[in-house]
Amino acid sequence: MSKNYTISAINVSYTRLGESDKLLTVFSREHGLMKLVAKGAFKPGSKIGGRCELLVVNRLLVAKGKSIDIISQAEIINANVKLRNDLNILAAALYHLELTKNFGNQLTDESSYYYDLLVSNLNVLIDGNPLWYTLRFQMVLAKMLGWEPQLKNCVICVSAINDHNLALFHYDLGGLVCTNCHRTKGSILSERINSYEVKSKNINPNLVTGSYSHLTPMVLKKIYEINLSSNDVLVKSSTIQESQLVRIYQLYKAYLEYKIGKKLTGFEVVMG
């Protein structure tokens, strides 16, 4: 990058830096997850202050700094004001930022695609089904990170999974386990579970038992249905019940929690 450069970026998080500055974490289309200094952003009446709020999308002129680059100018592309008008939609939007903050460093090579996906997904949250769009976003994110789960065959014996031999979804193994392996390969599963419990003790036990979660054939069929929908146009389906969406959302959220080794806040306000 040259001494000064321009980026399109969405504000992901921030912390106070000194008396009046903000240390802003953004995800940019050009360079992925970045930390930038917004000087004077906490000063009353600051022109840049409102442009450094969460969810705001800006066109930024950035100057190279000695250790951290500095925002010289900020032009708002989209303030995403409508996302703040409904608590459930806002909670879902903030969860998108949480996912970006935790996994964005792994998406530098795909920064332009992820940026466009994130911005477009935030735009459709106001359609009135934040749970659907957030669930679909989690699924696309897992795929981008190389963690797309194995849902057609047992991850141990590779036998085809059907309604009669589905036992569980195993987070560490990255997919489904059949009833036969669940019964005969207990030692393998126990080892994985023990390592999981050491790794992430803080994960909600209501969502995860050891490193696996039970899954019904009907919910699995709905996961197939959602996976068949477009990666670019996130459409909602009238054939999927709210309770099924909640279950699949929880499954993928817990899967991502396992991968990162910590609890994600999520947006359980939607279900509560």
RAJO-V497833 format. One record per run of one state. SS is the DSSP state (~ for helix, > for strand, _ for the rest). FROM is the first residue (numbers start at 1). TO is the last residue. Records with the same first field share a line. If there is no record, write none. Layout:
SS=FROM-TO / FROM-TO
This chain:
_=1-3 / 18-20 / 29-31 / 39-49 / 53-56 / 64-68 / 79-80 / 85-86 / 128-129 / 145-149 / 151-152 / 154-159 / 161-165 / 171-174 / 185-185 / 200-208 / 210-211 / 214-216 / 228-241 / 261-267 / 271-272
>=4-17 / 21-28 / 32-38 / 57-63 / 69-78 / 150-150 / 153-153 / 160-160 / 166-170 / 175-178 / 209-209 / 212-213
~=50-52 / 81-84 / 87-127 / 130-144 / 179-184 / 186-199 / 217-227 / 242-260 / 268-270
